[in-house]
């Protein structure tokens, strides 16, 4: 069957992954922190566990990746970017890793630290 | 705090969105159907609603996009691709749309048809 593409398009609740990737992340005051590098998806549940925020560095040197729980990202339609309320001090202290090293996603201890840092409920249940 | 990158890496349950994008989709017999174009994510829940399968066409003409529920994709580590058991007849009948037209993700009636087609439980609950 063909999909009816003439039906009136209504606002929808879905966003494309390749559209999220590369979207800017700002503070509530509008200041840019970085961009979303990718999303990390739990294979079994199909849940987005984290957005990976890419920030810092200069000409590719010293760039950091910061995992941010999906629930902590608010989309600002005016600025067309995600909003996270996080200070420079928190960014410095937050769990992060150099862009050329893999975060050990299998280490549940590290994941608990990330969630504790954001006071977010773990995506894998209590 | 810095993340301990020396800890032993264990198998993990997360996959990166930019790694899923572009991954081949095959039938159980190994035959390639197409590739994953993108994932459609429910903004509120952070759940992957569909993977969008790109297939068919020639030199970019006549390409089709087929939404496939995440739960229907099985990853084959041997072939490093996703596996969906779907025949050419089913592909022809399945809800799809030309690659240059937007599927109306806001049309819940269409989404119900997609889920009925795959006999999958709707991601938005019963």
gemmi code that builds the backbone of each chain (N, CA, C; Angstrom):
import gemmi

chains = {
    "A": [
        ("UNK", (0.853, -1.211, 0.000), (0.000, 0.000, 0.000), (0.874, 1.241, 0.000)),
        ("UNK", (0.374, 2.255, -0.601), (1.161, 3.484, -0.593), (0.715, 4.356, 0.561)),
        ("UNK", (1.655, 5.123, 1.038), (1.331, 6.013, 2.148), (0.704, 7.286, 1.591)),
        ("UNK", (-0.331, 7.736, 2.236), (-1.005, 8.948, 1.789), (-0.163, 10.155, 2.185)),
        ("UNK", (0.547, 10.726, 1.194), (1.424, 11.847, 1.529), (0.698, 13.183, 1.436)),
        ("UNK", (-0.597, 13.115, 1.082), (-1.319, 14.382, 0.970), (-2.044, 14.735, 2.272)),
        ("UNK", (-2.100, 13.804, 3.201), (-2.814, 14.086, 4.441), (-2.131, 15.243, 5.159)),
        ("UNK", (-2.927, 15.998, 5.863), (-2.412, 17.189, 6.518), (-1.337, 16.810, 7.536)),
        ("UNK", (-0.178, 17.417, 7.412), (0.907, 17.084, 8.323), (0.667, 17.761, 9.668)),
        ("UNK", (0.662, 16.927, 10.703), (0.465, 17.480, 12.042), (1.790, 17.430, 12.793)),
        ("UNK", (1.907, 18.238, 13.839), (3.124, 18.160, 14.649), (3.282, 16.736, 15.176)),
        ("UNK", (4.495, 16.207, 15.110), (4.681, 14.836, 15.516), (5.699, 14.751, 16.631)),
        ("UNK", (5.783, 13.587, 17.258), (6.631, 13.436, 18.438), (7.939, 12.737, 18.124)),
        ("UNK", (8.223, 12.534, 16.843), (9.443, 11.812, 16.484), (10.497, 12.755, 15.918)),
        ("UNK", (11.756, 12.420, 16.183), (12.873, 13.176, 15.624), (13.855, 12.180, 15.001)),
        ("UNK", (14.435, 12.558, 13.884), (15.362, 11.676, 13.178), (16.745, 11.734, 13.812)),
        ("UNK", (17.398, 10.572, 13.933), (18.708, 10.514, 14.582), (19.745, 11.332, 13.835)),
        ("UNK", (19.667, 11.309, 12.504), (20.676, 12.048, 11.728), (20.388, 13.540, 11.717)),
        ("UNK", (19.266, 13.918, 12.315), (18.984, 15.340, 12.486), (19.450, 15.802, 13.870)),
        ("UNK", (19.348, 14.895, 14.844), (19.847, 15.220, 16.184), (21.370, 15.371, 16.147)),
        ("UNK", (21.997, 14.459, 15.423), (23.460, 14.506, 15.324), (23.887, 15.827, 14.692)),
        ("UNK", (24.770, 16.518, 15.331), (25.226, 17.805, 14.818), (24.447, 18.999, 15.352)),
        ("UNK", (23.340, 18.747, 16.088), (22.571, 19.854, 16.645), (23.327, 20.501, 17.801)),
        ("UNK", (23.257, 21.818, 17.870), (23.967, 22.551, 18.922), (23.315, 22.317, 20.285)),
        ("UNK", (24.139, 22.405, 21.316), (23.675, 22.323, 22.694), (24.073, 23.626, 23.380)),
        ("UNK", (23.081, 24.291, 23.971), (23.328, 25.596, 24.589), (22.919, 25.598, 26.052)),
        ("UNK", (23.379, 26.630, 26.737), (22.906, 26.882, 28.097), (21.586, 27.649, 28.001)),
        ("UNK", (20.857, 27.750, 29.093), (19.608, 28.526, 29.064), (19.817, 29.975, 28.624)),
        ("UNK", (21.002, 30.525, 28.854), (21.241, 31.914, 28.428), (21.591, 32.014, 26.943)),
        ("UNK", (21.558, 30.870, 26.244), (21.802, 30.893, 24.809), (23.234, 30.580, 24.410)),
        ("UNK", (24.123, 30.569, 25.372), (25.541, 30.339, 25.098), (25.766, 28.905, 24.615)),
        ("UNK", (26.489, 28.740, 23.518), (26.726, 27.407, 22.968), (27.762, 26.655, 23.794)),
        ("UNK", (27.453, 25.399, 24.115), (28.394, 24.537, 24.817), (29.121, 23.658, 23.801)),
        ("UNK", (28.357, 23.013, 22.948), (28.943, 22.100, 21.965), (27.856, 21.573, 21.039)),
        ("UNK", (28.070, 20.390, 20.502), (27.080, 19.763, 19.619), (26.865, 18.298, 20.013)),
        ("UNK", (25.743, 17.761, 19.558), (25.474, 16.336, 19.776), (26.264, 15.540, 18.729)),
        ("UNK", (27.167, 14.696, 19.199), (27.981, 13.878, 18.289), (27.187, 12.674, 17.787)),
        ("UNK", (26.519, 11.991, 18.712), (25.752, 10.784, 18.398), (24.863, 10.450, 19.570)),
        ("UNK", (23.988, 9.498, 19.355), (23.164, 8.985, 20.442), (23.615, 7.569, 20.758)),
        ("UNK", (23.594, 7.207, 22.007), (23.911, 5.828, 22.399), (22.602, 5.148, 22.756)),
        ("UNK", (22.322, 4.060, 22.055), (21.038, 3.391, 22.153), (21.192, 2.019, 22.782)),
        ("UNK", (20.333, 1.735, 23.744), (20.327, 0.416, 24.368), (19.760, -0.592, 23.375)),
        ("UNK", (20.567, -1.579, 23.019), (20.198, -2.480, 21.920), (18.907, -3.232, 22.201)),
        ("UNK", (18.725, -3.639, 23.451), (17.592, -4.506, 23.763), (16.292, -3.719, 23.839)),
        ("UNK", (16.317, -2.630, 24.563), (15.074, -1.887, 24.765), (14.802, -0.888, 23.654)),
        ("UNK", (15.846, -0.510, 22.898), (15.652, 0.527, 21.893), (15.529, 1.905, 22.509)),
        ("UNK", (15.977, 2.050, 23.747), (15.933, 3.338, 24.428), (17.222, 4.115, 24.220)),
        ("UNK", (17.090, 5.426, 24.033), (18.301, 6.243, 23.977), (18.832, 6.369, 25.394)),
        ("UNK", (20.029, 5.838, 25.642), (20.614, 5.927, 26.975), (21.256, 7.296, 27.186)),
        ("UNK", (22.022, 7.764, 26.201), (22.699, 9.059, 26.291), (22.748, 9.743, 24.944)),
        ("UNK", (22.824, 11.063, 24.995), (23.336, 11.819, 23.871), (24.801, 12.095, 24.198)),
        ("UNK", (25.659, 11.998, 23.217), (27.076, 12.307, 23.446), (27.337, 13.730, 22.981)),
        ("UNK", (27.662, 14.581, 23.963), (27.944, 15.984, 23.673), (29.428, 16.139, 23.351)),
        ("UNK", (29.705, 16.738, 22.242), (31.081, 17.015, 21.839), (31.365, 18.486, 22.133)),
        ("UNK", (32.411, 18.779, 22.889), (32.683, 20.175, 23.233), (34.174, 20.379, 23.444)),
        ("UNK", (34.539, 21.653, 23.512), (35.919, 21.995, 23.825), (36.853, 21.706, 22.668)),
        ("UNK", (38.103, 21.849, 22.926), (39.114, 21.564, 21.919), (39.274, 22.715, 20.942)),
        ("UNK", (40.282, 22.595, 20.103), (40.577, 23.628, 19.113), (41.141, 22.930, 17.886)),
        ("UNK", (40.501, 23.152, 16.745), (40.918, 22.496, 15.506), (41.073, 20.985, 15.701)),
        ("UNK", (40.133, 20.410, 16.460), (40.132, 18.959, 16.626), (41.034, 18.446, 17.722)),
        ("UNK", (41.835, 19.324, 18.329), (42.732, 18.879, 19.394), (42.079, 19.147, 20.748)),
        ("UNK", (42.080, 18.126, 21.607), (41.576, 18.334, 22.956), (40.079, 18.278, 23.075)),
        ("UNK", (39.396, 17.863, 22.022), (37.937, 17.765, 22.067), (37.507, 16.723, 23.091)),
        ("UNK", (36.433, 17.026, 23.791), (35.922, 16.092, 24.784), (34.528, 15.622, 24.408)),
        ("UNK", (34.198, 14.433, 24.879), (32.862, 13.883, 24.681), (32.226, 13.664, 26.040)),
        ("UNK", (31.039, 14.161, 26.199), (30.339, 14.073, 27.471), (29.004, 13.368, 27.281)),
        ("UNK", (28.790, 12.227, 27.938), (27.484, 11.569, 27.820), (26.435, 12.321, 28.652)),
        ("UNK", (25.313, 12.632, 28.026), (24.218, 13.332, 28.714), (22.951, 12.493, 28.577)),
        ("UNK", (22.290, 12.151, 29.683), (21.040, 11.399, 29.583), (20.009, 12.142, 28.729)),
        ("UNK", (19.296, 11.409, 27.875), (18.315, 12.004, 26.963), (17.320, 12.898, 27.696)),
        ("UNK", (16.913, 12.466, 28.873), (15.889, 13.207, 29.618), (16.375, 14.595, 30.027)),
        ("UNK", (17.682, 14.807, 30.005), (18.230, 16.093, 30.438), (18.302, 17.108, 29.295)),
        ("UNK", (18.009, 16.666, 28.083), (18.062, 17.581, 26.942), (16.691, 18.182, 26.686)),
        ("UNK", (16.605, 19.478, 26.722), (15.360, 20.161, 26.353), (15.575, 20.836, 25.015)),
        ("UNK", (14.618, 20.660, 24.119), (14.782, 21.286, 22.815), (14.191, 22.680, 22.826)),
        ("UNK", (14.963, 23.658, 22.366), (14.499, 25.038, 22.272), (14.132, 25.333, 20.828)),
        ("UNK", (12.834, 25.385, 20.503), (12.441, 25.576, 19.101), (12.834, 26.946, 18.558)),
        ("UNK", (12.974, 27.934, 19.460), (13.342, 29.266, 18.997), (14.779, 29.272, 18.475)),
        ("UNK", (15.675, 28.695, 19.268), (17.082, 28.659, 18.869), (17.422, 27.410, 18.060)),
        ("UNK", (16.423, 26.495, 17.939), (16.633, 25.242, 17.196), (17.871, 24.498, 17.721)),
        ("UNK", (17.951, 24.408, 19.021), (19.074, 23.705, 19.620), (18.623, 23.086, 20.939)),
        ("UNK", (19.450, 22.195, 21.461), (19.148, 21.591, 22.752), (19.690, 22.465, 23.864)),
        ("UNK", (19.033, 22.356, 24.996), (19.403, 23.187, 26.129), (19.751, 22.300, 27.306)),
        ("UNK", (20.904, 22.556, 27.888), (21.280, 21.862, 29.117), (21.834, 22.915, 30.069)),
        ("UNK", (21.380, 22.867, 31.296), (21.869, 23.837, 32.264), (23.091, 23.248, 32.963)),
        ("UNK", (24.262, 23.582, 32.447), (25.491, 23.026, 33.014), (26.597, 24.078, 32.914)),
        ("UNK", (27.260, 24.343, 34.049), (28.273, 25.387, 34.088), (29.622, 24.847, 33.604)),
        ("UNK", (30.566, 25.757, 33.390), (31.914, 25.344, 32.995), (32.565, 24.465, 34.062)),
        ("UNK", (32.290, 24.807, 35.330), (32.854, 24.001, 36.417), (32.310, 22.589, 36.350)),
        ("UNK", (31.002, 22.493, 36.120), (30.409, 21.158, 36.016), (30.926, 20.416, 34.801)),
        ("UNK", (31.119, 21.130, 33.694), (31.661, 20.493, 32.497), (33.045, 19.923, 32.776)),
        ("UNK", (33.827, 20.685, 33.546), (35.187, 20.231, 33.845), (35.165, 18.996, 34.733)),
        ("UNK", (34.205, 18.964, 35.649), (34.133, 17.842, 36.588), (33.378, 16.647, 36.012)),
        ("UNK", (32.540, 16.908, 35.021), (31.654, 15.851, 34.528), (32.452, 14.702, 33.931)),
        ("UNK", (31.896, 13.486, 33.989), (32.578, 12.369, 33.335), (32.718, 12.686, 31.852)),
        ("UNK", (33.918, 12.596, 31.362), (34.143, 12.840, 29.945), (35.358, 12.034, 29.523)),
        ("UNK", (35.644, 12.030, 28.261), (36.816, 11.292, 27.790), (37.299, 11.930, 26.500)),
        ("UNK", (38.550, 11.782, 26.204), (39.102, 12.359, 24.981), (38.387, 11.753, 23.786)),
        ("UNK", (38.199, 12.557, 22.744), (37.386, 12.147, 21.609), (37.950, 10.921, 20.894)),
        ("UNK", (39.213, 10.623, 21.106), (39.774, 9.461, 20.408), (39.861, 8.229, 21.293)),
        ("UNK", (39.270, 8.322, 22.471), (39.244, 7.144, 23.333), (37.798, 6.712, 23.525)),
        ("UNK", (37.585, 5.436, 23.623), (36.224, 4.953, 23.819), (35.840, 4.992, 25.281)),
        ("UNK", (34.700, 5.559, 25.568), (34.121, 5.465, 26.896), (33.743, 4.019, 27.119)),
        ("UNK", (34.060, 3.472, 28.276), (33.766, 2.062, 28.492), (32.297, 1.895, 28.853)),
        ("UNK", (31.484, 1.720, 27.812), (30.045, 1.614, 28.013), (29.675, 0.356, 28.767)),
        ("UNK", (30.587, -0.617, 28.816), (30.275, -1.860, 29.521), (30.506, -1.747, 31.010)),
        ("UNK", (31.114, -0.651, 31.428), (31.428, -0.522, 32.840), (30.267, 0.136, 33.562)),
        ("UNK", (29.440, -0.657, 34.176), (28.239, -0.156, 34.826), (28.576, 0.808, 35.956)),
        ("UNK", (29.762, 0.634, 36.562), (30.171, 1.556, 37.626), (30.302, 2.973, 37.080)),
        ("UNK", (30.892, 3.090, 35.900), (31.024, 4.401, 35.281), (29.666, 4.967, 34.927)),
        ("UNK", (28.783, 4.105, 34.422), (27.458, 4.577, 34.047), (26.691, 5.062, 35.268)),
        ("UNK", (26.869, 4.377, 36.394), (26.193, 4.816, 37.612), (26.721, 6.182, 38.019)),
        ("UNK", (28.039, 6.394, 37.823), (28.623, 7.699, 38.173), (28.012, 8.799, 37.315)),
        ("UNK", (27.833, 8.502, 36.037), (27.237, 9.494, 35.139), (25.826, 9.827, 35.607)),
        ("UNK", (25.058, 8.805, 35.942), (23.681, 9.059, 36.356), (23.626, 9.742, 37.713)),
        ("UNK", (24.526, 9.355, 38.609), (24.565, 10.034, 39.901), (24.900, 11.501, 39.697)),
        ("UNK", (25.824, 11.770, 38.770), (26.237, 13.143, 38.525), (25.058, 13.996, 38.091)),
        ("UNK", (24.204, 13.406, 37.242), (23.053, 14.151, 36.758), (21.809, 13.913, 37.591)),
        ("UNK", (21.920, 13.122, 38.612), (20.783, 12.747, 39.455), (19.636, 12.245, 38.574)),
        ("UNK", (20.023, 11.443, 37.612), (19.018, 10.877, 36.705), (18.834, 9.408, 37.029)),
        ("UNK", (17.612, 8.930, 36.807), (17.328, 7.533, 37.089), (17.954, 6.673, 36.006)),
        ("UNK", (18.668, 5.619, 36.403), (19.342, 4.797, 35.389), (18.337, 4.227, 34.399)),
        ("UNK", (18.737, 4.189, 33.114), (17.826, 3.707, 32.092), (17.604, 2.209, 32.192)),
        ("UNK", (18.492, 1.527, 32.950), (18.346, 0.075, 33.020), (17.469, -0.357, 34.182)),
        ("UNK", (16.795, 0.606, 34.807), (15.919, 0.249, 35.915), (16.618, 0.418, 37.249)),
        ("UNK", (15.853, 0.356, 38.317), (16.432, 0.608, 39.641), (17.129, -0.659, 40.148)),
    ],
    "B": [
        ("UNK", (35.918, 14.654, 37.234), (36.671, 13.389, 37.363), (36.940, 12.842, 35.964)),
        ("UNK", (38.003, 12.143, 35.848), (38.302, 11.544, 34.546), (37.789, 10.109, 34.544)),
        ("UNK", (37.431, 9.691, 33.370), (36.934, 8.320, 33.246), (38.109, 7.374, 33.139)),
        ("UNK", (38.039, 6.288, 33.831), (39.125, 5.299, 33.793), (39.060, 4.541, 32.475)),
        ("UNK", (39.932, 4.905, 31.541), (39.883, 4.244, 30.235), (40.719, 2.989, 30.197)),
        ("UNK", (41.351, 2.679, 31.333), (42.172, 1.461, 31.331), (41.391, 0.256, 31.843)),
        ("UNK", (40.178, 0.510, 32.375), (39.434, -0.629, 32.916), (39.100, -1.604, 31.785)),
        ("UNK", (39.013, -2.845, 32.151), (38.788, -3.880, 31.143), (37.453, -3.659, 30.442)),
        ("UNK", (37.477, -3.595, 29.133), (36.244, -3.357, 28.380), (35.427, -4.633, 28.306)),
        ("UNK", (34.196, -4.524, 28.761), (33.316, -5.678, 28.690), (32.289, -5.466, 27.579)),
        ("UNK", (31.679, -6.552, 27.108), (30.631, -6.390, 26.096), (29.533, -5.496, 26.657)),
        ("UNK", (29.069, -4.562, 25.830), (28.081, -3.635, 26.363), (26.800, -3.706, 25.548)),
        ("UNK", (25.752, -3.090, 26.081), (24.439, -3.197, 25.455), (24.081, -1.963, 24.643)),
        ("UNK", (25.010, -1.040, 24.454), (24.702, 0.195, 23.740), (25.314, 0.195, 22.345)),
        ("UNK", (24.606, 0.832, 21.426), (25.105, 1.008, 20.061), (24.967, 2.484, 19.683)),
        ("UNK", (25.943, 2.986, 18.949), (25.930, 4.392, 18.563), (25.023, 4.616, 17.356)),
        ("UNK", (24.255, 5.707, 17.372), (23.317, 5.982, 16.291), (24.033, 6.161, 14.955)),
        ("UNK", (25.204, 6.808, 14.986), (25.910, 7.045, 13.720), (26.622, 5.793, 13.236)),
        ("UNK", (26.575, 4.761, 14.035), (27.087, 3.478, 13.586), (25.953, 2.625, 12.996)),
        ("UNK", (24.751, 2.776, 13.560), (23.592, 2.074, 13.009), (23.272, 2.608, 11.624)),
        ("UNK", (23.343, 3.948, 11.497), (23.057, 4.570, 10.202), (24.042, 4.042, 9.159)),
        ("UNK", (23.529, 3.553, 8.077), (24.394, 3.019, 7.022), (24.646, 1.527, 7.124)),
        ("UNK", (24.198, 0.901, 8.224), (24.391, -0.548, 8.364), (23.459, -1.296, 7.425)),
        ("UNK", (23.968, -2.365, 6.831), (23.176, -3.151, 5.891), (22.066, -3.911, 6.616)),
        ("UNK", (20.971, -4.141, 5.890), (19.871, -4.962, 6.385), (19.718, -6.134, 5.419)),
        ("UNK", (19.750, -7.341, 5.958), (19.682, -8.538, 5.132), (18.535, -9.434, 5.538)),
        ("UNK", (18.220, -10.361, 4.644), (17.286, -11.438, 4.979), (18.041, -12.522, 5.735)),
        ("UNK", (17.317, -13.435, 6.353), (17.998, -14.535, 7.052), (18.940, -15.331, 6.143)),
        ("UNK", (18.654, -15.375, 4.839), (19.534, -16.136, 3.930), (20.771, -15.328, 3.533)),
        ("UNK", (20.918, -14.138, 4.100), (22.113, -13.337, 3.837), (21.945, -12.304, 2.734)),
        ("UNK", (20.848, -12.391, 1.995), (20.608, -11.481, 0.868), (20.375, -10.055, 1.366)),
        ("UNK", (21.075, -9.090, 0.778), (20.923, -7.708, 1.210), (19.612, -7.109, 0.714)),
        ("UNK", (18.897, -6.445, 1.623), (17.670, -5.745, 1.260), (17.979, -4.274, 1.031)),
        ("UNK", (18.691, -3.681, 1.966), (19.003, -2.262, 1.873), (19.860, -1.847, 3.055)),
        ("UNK", (19.758, -0.583, 3.453), (20.535, -0.093, 4.588), (19.649, 0.742, 5.509)),
        ("UNK", (20.130, 0.922, 6.737), (19.416, 1.781, 7.674), (19.780, 3.233, 7.350)),
        ("UNK", (18.779, 4.026, 7.013), (19.008, 5.438, 6.688), (19.149, 6.262, 7.959)),
        ("UNK", (18.233, 6.045, 8.903), (18.227, 6.809, 10.149), (17.312, 6.110, 11.141)),
        ("UNK", (17.323, 6.591, 12.353), (16.394, 6.099, 13.363), (15.415, 7.212, 13.689)),
        ("UNK", (14.180, 6.857, 13.917), (13.183, 7.853, 14.340), (12.951, 7.641, 15.833)),
        ("UNK", (13.168, 8.702, 16.585), (13.166, 8.626, 18.044), (12.009, 9.424, 18.610)),
        ("UNK", (11.277, 8.819, 19.521), (10.187, 9.517, 20.195), (10.791, 10.522, 21.167)),
        ("UNK", (10.469, 11.803, 20.942), (11.139, 12.873, 21.675), (10.931, 12.771, 23.177)),
        ("UNK", (9.721, 12.392, 23.573), (9.391, 12.428, 24.992), (10.007, 11.249, 25.727)),
        ("UNK", (9.817, 10.072, 25.188), (10.283, 8.882, 25.903), (11.743, 8.558, 25.619)),
        ("UNK", (12.278, 9.079, 24.487), (13.636, 8.708, 24.109), (13.719, 7.300, 23.568)),
        ("UNK", (12.585, 6.765, 23.145), (12.546, 5.428, 22.578), (12.705, 5.476, 21.059)),
        ("UNK", (13.433, 4.510, 20.515), (13.504, 4.412, 19.062), (12.177, 3.826, 18.576)),
        ("UNK", (11.416, 4.603, 17.823), (10.139, 4.123, 17.302), (10.349, 3.245, 16.078)),
        ("UNK", (11.208, 3.686, 15.159), (11.475, 2.954, 13.917), (12.914, 3.119, 13.489)),
        ("UNK", (13.383, 2.111, 12.779), (14.548, 2.314, 11.929), (13.993, 2.549, 10.527)),
        ("UNK", (14.570, 3.466, 9.794), (14.116, 3.700, 8.429), (15.038, 2.946, 7.477)),
        ("UNK", (14.456, 1.945, 6.810), (15.207, 1.131, 5.852), (15.154, 1.800, 4.493)),
        ("UNK", (16.293, 2.025, 3.892), (16.380, 2.574, 2.552), (16.677, 1.423, 1.587)),
        ("UNK", (15.856, 1.267, 0.568), (16.062, 0.152, -0.357), (15.567, 0.493, -1.750)),
        ("UNK", (15.957, -0.342, -2.708), (15.458, -0.176, -4.059), (16.088, 1.012, -4.763)),
        ("UNK", (15.583, 1.295, -5.901), (16.054, 2.439, -6.663), (17.343, 2.144, -7.414)),
        ("UNK", (17.746, 3.081, -8.235), (18.956, 2.943, -9.044), (19.563, 4.313, -9.207)),
        ("UNK", (20.813, 4.438, -8.779), (21.496, 5.730, -8.836), (20.638, 6.832, -8.199)),
        ("UNK", (19.986, 6.453, -7.081), (19.236, 7.460, -6.347), (17.830, 7.708, -6.850)),
        ("UNK", (17.467, 7.090, -7.973), (16.109, 7.286, -8.506), (15.226, 6.131, -8.047)),
        ("UNK", (14.066, 6.445, -7.526), (13.092, 5.415, -7.155), (13.366, 4.756, -5.828)),
        ("UNK", (14.286, 5.312, -5.070), (14.604, 4.752, -3.754), (13.398, 4.856, -2.828)),
        ("UNK", (13.215, 3.833, -2.015), (12.101, 3.833, -1.080), (12.619, 3.801, 0.350)),
        ("UNK", (11.800, 4.350, 1.236), (12.107, 4.305, 2.659), (11.016, 3.536, 3.363)),
        ("UNK", (11.414, 2.581, 4.152), (10.459, 1.726, 4.847), (10.697, 1.805, 6.355)),
        ("UNK", (9.711, 2.255, 7.136), (9.896, 2.276, 8.592), (9.769, 0.856, 9.163)),
        ("UNK", (10.756, 0.449, 9.935), (10.743, -0.868, 10.566), (10.873, -0.693, 12.081)),
        ("UNK", (9.941, -1.266, 12.859), (10.051, -1.161, 14.319), (11.384, -1.728, 14.811)),
        ("UNK", (12.001, -1.041, 15.756), (13.305, -1.440, 16.291), (13.325, -2.897, 16.748)),
        ("UNK", (12.224, -3.325, 17.343), (12.170, -4.686, 17.877), (12.257, -5.750, 16.781)),
        ("UNK", (12.008, -5.360, 15.544), (12.028, -6.329, 14.444), (13.413, -6.520, 13.853)),
        ("UNK", (14.366, -5.691, 14.280), (15.721, -5.795, 13.744), (16.566, -6.707, 14.626)),
        ("UNK", (17.099, -7.749, 14.075), (18.045, -8.601, 14.799), (19.429, -8.361, 14.228)),
        ("UNK", (20.401, -8.171, 15.116), (21.755, -7.933, 14.618), (22.493, -9.248, 14.445)),
        ("UNK", (23.086, -9.442, 13.292), (23.866, -10.645, 13.002), (25.344, -10.296, 13.122)),
        ("UNK", (25.990, -10.722, 14.215), (27.383, -10.330, 14.424), (28.320, -10.943, 13.382)),
        ("UNK", (27.915, -12.075, 12.785), (28.782, -12.709, 11.793), (28.851, -11.850, 10.532)),
        ("UNK", (27.690, -11.446, 10.055), (27.634, -10.634, 8.841), (27.722, -9.141, 9.153)),
        ("UNK", (27.704, -8.795, 10.460), (27.768, -7.379, 10.863), (26.666, -6.572, 10.175)),
        ("UNK", (25.479, -7.121, 10.179), (24.359, -6.408, 9.577), (23.082, -6.773, 10.332)),
        ("UNK", (22.033, -6.004, 10.063), (20.752, -6.308, 10.674), (19.998, -7.311, 9.814)),
        ("UNK", (19.153, -8.077, 10.475), (18.409, -9.108, 9.787), (16.921, -8.874, 9.964)),
        ("UNK", (16.205, -8.864, 8.859), (14.749, -8.791, 8.905), (14.220, -9.843, 7.944)),
        ("UNK", (13.255, -10.597, 8.392), (12.676, -11.608, 7.534), (11.500, -11.015, 6.780)),
        ("UNK", (11.761, -10.511, 5.581), (10.709, -9.846, 4.807), (10.935, -10.141, 3.326)),
        ("UNK", (9.888, -10.638, 2.652), (10.010, -11.035, 1.243), (9.843, -9.825, 0.322)),
        ("UNK", (10.164, -10.013, -0.955), (9.962, -8.942, -1.936), (8.497, -8.545, -2.030)),
        ("UNK", (7.608, -9.547, -1.914), (6.173, -9.238, -1.974), (5.784, -8.338, -0.800)),
        ("UNK", (6.301, -8.701, 0.363), (5.991, -7.880, 1.535), (6.607, -6.489, 1.412)),
        ("UNK", (7.817, -6.417, 0.858), (8.452, -5.112, 0.659), (7.602, -4.236, -0.255)),
        ("UNK", (7.043, -4.869, -1.304), (6.233, -4.114, -2.249), (4.949, -3.609, -1.590)),
        ("UNK", (4.394, -4.428, -0.705), (3.132, -4.054, -0.066), (3.336, -3.173, 1.165)),
        ("UNK", (4.546, -3.221, 1.737), (4.776, -2.542, 3.007), (4.608, -1.047, 2.860)),
        ("UNK", (4.220, -0.370, 3.934), (4.144, 1.087, 3.882), (5.515, 1.651, 3.540)),
        ("UNK", (5.564, 2.455, 2.528), (6.831, 3.069, 2.161), (6.519, 4.398, 1.504)),
        ("UNK", (7.544, 5.149, 1.220), (7.316, 6.426, 0.557), (8.573, 6.785, -0.203)),
        ("UNK", (8.416, 7.578, -1.238), (9.571, 7.979, -2.036), (10.542, 8.735, -1.152)),
        ("UNK", (11.839, 8.555, -1.426), (12.873, 9.105, -0.554), (12.815, 10.624, -0.475)),
        ("UNK", (12.163, 11.256, -1.441), (12.128, 12.712, -1.389), (10.815, 13.252, -0.816)),
        ("UNK", (9.986, 12.359, -0.286), (8.765, 12.816, 0.368), (8.841, 12.458, 1.852)),
        ("UNK", (8.293, 13.283, 2.660), (8.314, 12.982, 4.086), (7.169, 12.074, 4.465)),
        ("UNK", (7.473, 11.023, 5.153), (6.444, 10.195, 5.767), (5.785, 11.035, 6.836)),
        ("UNK", (4.455, 11.011, 6.905), (3.785, 11.837, 7.885), (3.812, 11.167, 9.244)),
        ("UNK", (4.903, 11.451, 9.979), (5.079, 10.793, 11.264), (4.010, 11.214, 12.260)),
        ("UNK", (3.337, 12.323, 11.975), (2.308, 12.785, 12.904), (0.979, 12.115, 12.691)),
        ("UNK", (0.880, 11.336, 11.618), (-0.388, 10.699, 11.313), (-0.469, 9.355, 12.015)),
        ("UNK", (-1.127, 9.335, 13.141), (-1.179, 8.124, 13.963), (-1.873, 6.995, 13.222)),
        ("UNK", (-2.778, 7.338, 12.294), (-3.442, 6.284, 11.517), (-2.429, 5.519, 10.681)),
        ("UNK", (-1.509, 6.238, 10.056), (-0.467, 5.592, 9.274), (0.434, 4.761, 10.165)),
        ("UNK", (0.761, 5.303, 11.338), (1.628, 4.552, 12.252), (0.954, 3.268, 12.698)),
        ("UNK", (-0.350, 3.321, 12.915), (-1.065, 2.107, 13.304), (-0.984, 1.082, 12.192)),
        ("UNK", (-1.078, 1.561, 10.941), (-0.989, 0.635, 9.801), (0.372, -0.035, 9.751)),
        ("UNK", (1.417, 0.740, 10.027), (2.758, 0.156, 10.010), (2.864, -0.909, 11.092)),
        ("UNK", (2.370, -0.602, 12.283), (2.475, -1.583, 13.361), (1.589, -2.783, 13.104)),
        ("UNK", (0.404, -2.569, 12.533), (-0.435, -3.702, 12.208), (0.265, -4.586, 11.183)),
        ("UNK", (0.938, -3.932, 10.228), (1.618, -4.694, 9.184), (2.674, -5.612, 9.777)),
        ("UNK", (3.374, -5.110, 10.785), (4.416, -5.931, 11.398), (3.914, -6.688, 12.612)),
        ("UNK", (2.656, -6.516, 12.922), (2.067, -7.128, 14.116), (2.926, -6.803, 15.326)),
        ("UNK", (3.351, -5.549, 15.386), (4.161, -5.095, 16.508), (3.305, -4.220, 17.411)),
        ("UNK", (3.626, -4.270, 18.699), (2.876, -3.450, 19.647), (3.290, -1.999, 19.486)),
        ("UNK", (2.334, -1.089, 19.403), (2.705, 0.311, 19.201), (3.586, 0.809, 20.325)),
        ("UNK", (4.595, 1.633, 19.967), (5.537, 2.109, 20.965), (4.898, 3.094, 21.916)),
        ("UNK", (3.732, 3.630, 21.503), (3.104, 4.622, 22.375), (2.160, 3.993, 23.396)),
        ("UNK", (2.203, 2.667, 23.495), (1.347, 2.012, 24.486), (0.051, 1.562, 23.871)),
        ("UNK", (-0.688, 0.744, 24.571), (-1.925, 0.204, 24.006), (-3.056, 1.223, 24.129)),
    ],
}
model = gemmi.Model(1)
for chain_id, residues in chains.items():
    chain = gemmi.Chain(chain_id)
    for i, (resn, *xyz) in enumerate(residues, 1):
        res = gemmi.Residue()
        res.name, res.seqid = resn, gemmi.SeqId(i, " ")
        for name, pos in zip(("N", "CA", "C"), xyz):
            atom = gemmi.Atom()
            atom.name, atom.element = name, gemmi.Element(name[0])
            atom.pos, atom.b_iso = gemmi.Position(*pos), 0.0
            res.add_atom(atom)
        chain.add_residue(res)
    model.add_chain(chain)
structure = gemmi.Structure()
structure.add_model(model)
structure.setup_entities()
